[in-house]
Amino acid sequence: MITLYHCMSARSFRPLWMLEELGLPYRLAMLPFPPRVLARGYLEMNPLGTIPLLIDGDTRMTESAAICQYLCARSAPTPLQVEPGEAEYGAYLNYLHFGEATLTFPQTLILRYGRFEPEERRHPMVVEDYTRWFLARLRALEPRLAERDHLCADRFTAADVSVGYALMLAELIGLASQFTPAVAAYWERLQQRAGYQRALQAQERAAREQGVAPVPATAGIVQPPVGTG
């Protein structure tokens, strides 16, 4: 059985959401955040100390977007994957990795320098600059989502999971009010999916059962007022 090491509402939510969408059996191992500090034994499993960590037999993976791609390929054929012969295969791969490399990257800096660092090491200017950076790149989705319900192939795919998690994280850190109209409507649609709802319930249930605080690692961050940049 697949085992997924996960922190509440962190990047590992992407593979958790994928597991629920695909209906695959899995074991969810909850960790306090950050695990490299609060669960030192985890370093024996993943020397990076990061989450996610997915173990599937001899396969061990730590990159959330790559895990989404792997789970689709493992479960093929599935409508959550766009095949090489389909017209929007390239767009599918692009948005699958856009969610992490382009959208989540600036959010990690917002979190680090807005909340996770000790008070004396926090940098409001870094938070403001990377908030603008994130929102400027998010705007690239507006014309595409104004014309379609999903990012590619006229259906929900792993690319929507990848980008959807970036929107989930943006909401947790207080940026959802600055979404453009089509992006905001897209995020509302994604939250109605049964797979998304099951993933939320799964992490909350596992956190209670395993004695991990059932609150997102991002809870409590204070955002400075910024424009859309």
N, C-alpha and C positions, 0 to 999 in steps of 0.2 A: 504493500500500500504506500502511496505517496505520503510523505511527511512534509509539512510546511511550517517553518519557524517564522513567527509573526509577532509584531507589536501592534497595538491598537491603532488602526487607521493610518499606518505608515505605508511605505512603498509596497510592502508585502501584501497590501490589500489588493493589488492588481492580480497576482496569481490566485489569491483566495476567491476573488470575484470570478476569475476564469474557471476555477474548479467547480464553482456552483453553476455557472452557465453551462458547462460541459456535462455536469452530472457525474463527475468522477468521484470515487471514494477517496478519502484522505484523512489524515490525522493532523490536527492543528495544535501546534506546540506554542503556547503564548509565552512571551518574554517581556520583562519590564524594559522601559526605554530610558537611557540607551543600554542595550544588553552588554556591551563591552565593559561597562562600568558596574552595572547592577546585577549582571549574571555572568561572572567571570568564567565559569565553567563552559559557557557557550563558545569561548575562544578555542576550545579543543575541537569543536565541531566546525567552526568557521573562524580561522585566524584573523580575518578582516574585522570581525566583530560586528558586521553589518547584517541587516535583514533586507530582503528575504534570504532564507536558505531553503531550497527545495531538494529533497532527497527522494529519488525514485530508483530503487535498486542500486546499481553502481553509478548512476547519474547524480551529480551534485551541481546545483546552479545557484548563483547569487545575484543575477541581474534580472530585475522584474520584467522588463519588456521582452527579454530573451526567453524567460520562463513562459510568458504568454504565447510566444511563437512556438515554443517546444510543446506545450500542452495541446495546442491546436494540431500540430503535426502528428503528435502521438495519438490523437483522437480522430484523425482524418478517416473518411470525409466528414467534414462539419461545416455548416454555413458560417461559423465564426472565423474561418480561414478563407482567404482569397487565393485561389490557385494560380500558378504561373501562366496558365493559358487564358485567364480572364483579363479583360481590358484594363481593369484598375488594380492589377497586382502591384505595380510600382507605387501607386498612391497608398495602397494598403501598408506596404512595408515602410513607406515614408512616414505616415501618420502613427504607425505603431511605435516607431522610435522617436518621432517628434514629441510625443507625450512625455517621455523621460528626458531625452537629451536637451530639448529646447524649452519645455515648460516646467518640468520639475526642478531642473538645475538651479534657476534663479530663486526658486522657493526655498531650497535648502540654505541659501545664503541669508534670505530673509529670516528664516527660523534661527539659524545659528547666531546671527548678530542682533536679532531682536529679542531672543529669549534664552537660548541654550548657553551662551557664554556668561561667565560671571559679570556682574553689573559693570565693573570697571573696564571690561573688554567689549562691551556692546557698542555698536556703531550705528546711530540713527541714520546717518547719511548713506551707509551701505544698504540699510533696509529700504530707504526711500528710492535709491538708484535702481536696485534690483526689483523692486515693486514696479517701477516704470518699465523696466526691461521686460518683465514677465507680461505685463498688460499690453505692451506694444506688440509682442509676438503672438499673444493670444488673439489680437485683432485680426491676424491673418486668416483665422477660421471664419470670420463673420460672413464674407461673401459666399463661401462654400456652403455654410450651414443655413444661409438664407434661402437656398434653393433645394435643400435636401434634408431628410431626417437624420441621416447618418453620414459618416465621413467618406465612405467609399462603397462601391459595388451594390448600392441601393439596398443595403441590409446592415444589421448590427454585426460587427466583427470585433476581433481582438484589438483592432486599432481604436475602437470606441472605448474599450476598457482602459487602454493605456492613456488616452487623452482624458477620459472620464475621471480617472483617479487624480489627474492634475487639477481638474475642476473641483473635485472633492476636497483636496488639500487647500486649494485657494479659498474655498468657503470656510474651512476650519481656521484659516489665518486672517479672515476678515476681508477678503477681496471680492466676494461674490457680488456685492452691490455695484461693482465697477465692470461687470461683464457687459458686453454689447448685447443688443436684443436677441439676435439669433443664437448666440452662445448661451445666454441665459435660458432660452427656451429649450435648447438641446440638453442642457444640464438637468432641467426639470424632467424631460423625457427619460433620460438615463436613470434617474432616481426611481422611476416607476417600474423599472424592470424587476421581475420576480427574482432573478439571479442576484441582482444588487441587494435587494432586501434580505435575501437568505444569507448573503455574505456578512451583512451588518449583524444579523441575528447570531450567526455562527461565532463571530469574534466576541460578541458580548457574552454569549453562553460559555464559551471556552475560558474567557477571562475570569468569570465568576467561579467556574469549576476548578480552575488551576490557581486561584488566589492571586491573580494579577489585577492591578487597579484597572477597572473598566472605563478609563478615560483616555482620549487621544493624547499622544505625545505632544501635540501642538496646543493643548489646552492652556489658556492663560496668556497667550502672546498678546502684546499690545502693539497695534499698528499705528504709526503716525499718519495723519491725514495727507493723502497725496492725490494728485490728479491721475488721469489715465496715461499721461506721458506721451 
